[in-house]
Amino acid sequence: MTALVAVVALLLAHGEVRAQSTESPAPSTQSEPDQPEVSTDQVDVRPTAADGEIVERLDRIMQATGWFTDPSVEVRDGVVLLDGRTETDRHREWAGNLARRTQDMAAVVNRIEVIPAPRWDFSPALKEMRKLARHIIQSIPLLLAALVIIPLARLAARWNENCFRPRVASPLLARIIA
């Protein structure tokens, strides 16, 4: 287990060194899903990372983001094959860049499909309705207080009006005072 942790730490450290040593990344072009994206780095003849370790690491990272549906990673002799679905081109490109920066990768075949969110997505409306319901429930005590205070205020106004009516000559002025 400690050997696996050490290998993963070396993979991460080696990947950071590689990422820092490159001057500028090549401009990304949208390639055909079946065309491999060849890394511009040197291809090692004797890779140090086992394919299974690479698969496990990339799969865990993709699962952790929550951006992908049914992500699948396969590695064959330094070629990473990425499968799955995502909602944006940015996430698809991110996965390809992640695989390219992985230690001992010679090429990346990014077959991740971009499936946009459906047009008839009612989840924002449902979210707002839940929020509105929460506000209504929170305001129930205020509504109950209003149901008690308003009749009491009307009774007090009538009482005041009856008290001031005989003393004030104008009925309008008596209502205003009440």
C-alpha positions as CSV (number, residue, x, y, z in Angstrom):
1,M,0.0,0.0,0.0
2,T,2.8,2.4,0.9
3,A,4.5,1.5,-2.4
4,L,1.3,2.5,-4.3
5,V,1.2,5.8,-2.4
6,A,4.8,6.5,-3.2
7,V,4.3,5.7,-6.9
8,V,1.2,8.0,-7.0
9,A,3.3,10.8,-5.3
10,L,6.1,10.3,-7.9
11,L,3.5,10.4,-10.7
12,L,2.1,13.7,-9.4
13,A,5.6,15.2,-8.8
14,H,6.8,14.1,-12.2
15,G,3.7,15.5,-13.9
16,E,4.2,18.9,-12.2
17,V,7.8,19.1,-13.2
18,R,6.8,18.2,-16.8
19,A,4.1,20.8,-16.8
20,Q,6.5,23.5,-15.5
21,S,9.2,22.6,-18.0
22,T,7.2,23.1,-21.1
23,E,7.4,26.6,-22.4
24,S,3.9,27.1,-23.7
25,P,1.2,24.5,-24.5
26,A,0.4,23.9,-28.1
27,P,-2.9,25.5,-29.1
28,S,-5.7,23.0,-28.7
29,T,-7.5,22.1,-31.8
30,Q,-10.7,20.1,-31.8
31,S,-9.7,16.7,-33.2
32,E,-11.8,13.9,-34.5
33,P,-12.8,11.5,-31.7
34,D,-11.0,8.7,-33.4
35,Q,-7.8,10.6,-34.1
36,P,-5.2,10.3,-31.3
37,E,-3.7,13.5,-29.9
38,V,0.0,12.9,-29.9
39,S,2.0,14.5,-27.1
40,T,4.9,16.8,-28.1
41,D,7.0,15.6,-25.2
42,Q,9.7,12.9,-25.5
43,V,8.3,9.3,-25.6
44,D,10.1,7.1,-23.1
45,V,11.2,3.7,-24.2
46,R,10.9,2.2,-20.7
47,P,7.9,3.7,-19.0
48,T,8.1,3.8,-15.2
49,A,4.3,4.0,-14.5
50,A,2.2,0.8,-15.0
51,D,-0.9,1.1,-17.1
52,G,-3.1,-0.1,-14.3
53,E,-1.9,2.6,-11.9
54,I,-2.5,5.3,-14.6
55,V,-6.0,4.0,-15.2
56,E,-6.8,4.0,-11.5
57,R,-5.5,7.5,-10.9
58,L,-7.2,9.1,-14.0
59,D,-10.4,7.4,-13.3
60,R,-10.5,8.6,-9.6
61,I,-9.7,12.1,-10.7
62,M,-12.5,12.1,-13.3
63,Q,-15.0,10.6,-10.9
64,A,-14.1,13.2,-8.2
65,T,-14.9,16.2,-10.5
66,G,-18.5,15.0,-11.0
67,W,-18.4,16.5,-14.5
68,F,-18.6,13.1,-16.3
69,T,-21.3,10.5,-16.8
70,D,-19.9,6.9,-17.0
71,P,-16.3,7.9,-17.3
72,S,-14.0,5.2,-18.6
73,V,-10.2,5.3,-18.8
74,E,-8.2,2.6,-20.7
75,V,-4.4,2.6,-21.2
76,R,-2.6,0.5,-23.7
77,D,1.2,0.9,-24.1
78,G,1.2,4.6,-23.3
79,V,-2.0,5.4,-25.2
80,V,-4.9,6.8,-23.1
81,L,-8.4,6.1,-24.3
82,L,-11.0,8.3,-22.6
83,D,-14.7,7.5,-22.9
84,G,-17.8,8.9,-21.2
85,R,-20.1,11.9,-21.5
86,T,-20.0,15.5,-20.2
87,E,-22.1,18.6,-20.7
88,T,-19.5,21.0,-21.9
89,D,-16.6,21.1,-24.4
90,R,-14.5,22.7,-21.6
91,H,-14.8,19.6,-19.5
92,R,-14.0,17.3,-22.4
93,E,-10.9,19.4,-23.2
94,W,-9.9,19.4,-19.5
95,A,-9.9,15.6,-19.4
96,G,-7.8,15.4,-22.5
97,N,-5.3,17.8,-21.0
98,L,-5.2,15.9,-17.8
99,A,-4.4,12.6,-19.7
100,R,-1.7,14.4,-21.7
101,R,0.0,15.7,-18.6
102,T,0.1,12.2,-17.0
103,Q,3.5,10.5,-16.7
104,D,4.5,8.1,-19.5
105,M,1.7,9.0,-21.9
106,A,2.5,8.9,-25.6
107,A,-0.9,9.8,-27.0
108,V,-4.5,10.5,-25.9
109,V,-7.7,9.4,-27.7
110,N,-10.4,11.6,-26.3
111,R,-13.7,9.9,-27.2
112,I,-15.8,11.8,-24.5
113,E,-19.1,12.8,-25.9
114,V,-20.4,16.3,-25.2
115,I,-24.1,16.1,-24.5
116,P,-25.6,19.5,-23.7
117,A,-28.3,19.9,-21.0
118,P,-31.8,19.4,-22.3
119,R,-33.7,22.6,-23.4
120,W,-36.7,21.6,-21.2
121,D,-34.8,21.5,-18.0
122,F,-37.2,22.4,-15.2
123,S,-34.6,22.0,-12.4
124,P,-34.0,25.7,-12.0
125,A,-37.8,26.4,-11.7
126,L,-38.2,23.5,-9.2
127,K,-35.3,24.9,-7.2
128,E,-36.9,28.3,-7.0
129,M,-40.3,26.7,-6.1
130,R,-38.6,24.9,-3.2
131,K,-36.9,28.2,-2.1
132,L,-40.3,30.0,-2.2
133,A,-42.0,27.2,-0.2
134,R,-39.2,27.5,2.4
135,H,-39.8,31.2,2.7
136,I,-43.6,30.7,3.0
137,I,-43.0,28.2,5.8
138,Q,-40.6,30.6,7.6
139,S,-43.2,33.4,7.4
140,I,-46.1,31.4,8.9
141,P,-45.5,32.8,12.4
142,L,-45.7,36.3,11.0
143,L,-48.9,35.5,9.1
144,L,-50.5,34.1,12.4
145,A,-49.4,37.2,14.2
146,A,-51.0,39.4,11.5
147,L,-54.3,37.4,11.8
148,V,-54.4,38.2,15.5
149,I,-53.2,41.8,15.3
150,I,-55.4,43.1,12.5
151,P,-58.8,42.2,14.1
152,L,-57.5,43.7,17.4
153,A,-56.5,46.9,15.7
154,R,-59.9,47.2,14.0
155,L,-61.6,46.7,17.3
156,A,-59.4,49.4,18.9
157,A,-60.2,51.7,16.0
158,R,-63.9,51.3,16.4
159,W,-63.7,51.8,20.1
160,N,-61.7,55.0,19.5
161,E,-64.1,56.2,16.9
162,N,-67.1,55.7,19.3
163,C,-65.2,57.5,22.0
164,F,-64.3,60.6,19.9
165,R,-67.5,60.8,17.8
166,P,-69.5,62.6,20.5
167,R,-66.6,65.0,21.2
168,V,-65.7,65.9,17.6
169,A,-68.1,67.6,15.4
170,S,-66.8,66.3,12.1
171,P,-67.3,62.5,11.4
172,L,-64.4,62.5,9.0
173,L,-62.1,64.0,11.7
174,A,-63.4,61.4,14.2
175,R,-62.5,58.6,11.9
176,I,-59.0,60.0,11.2
177,I,-58.4,60.3,15.0
178,A,-59.6,56.8,15.5
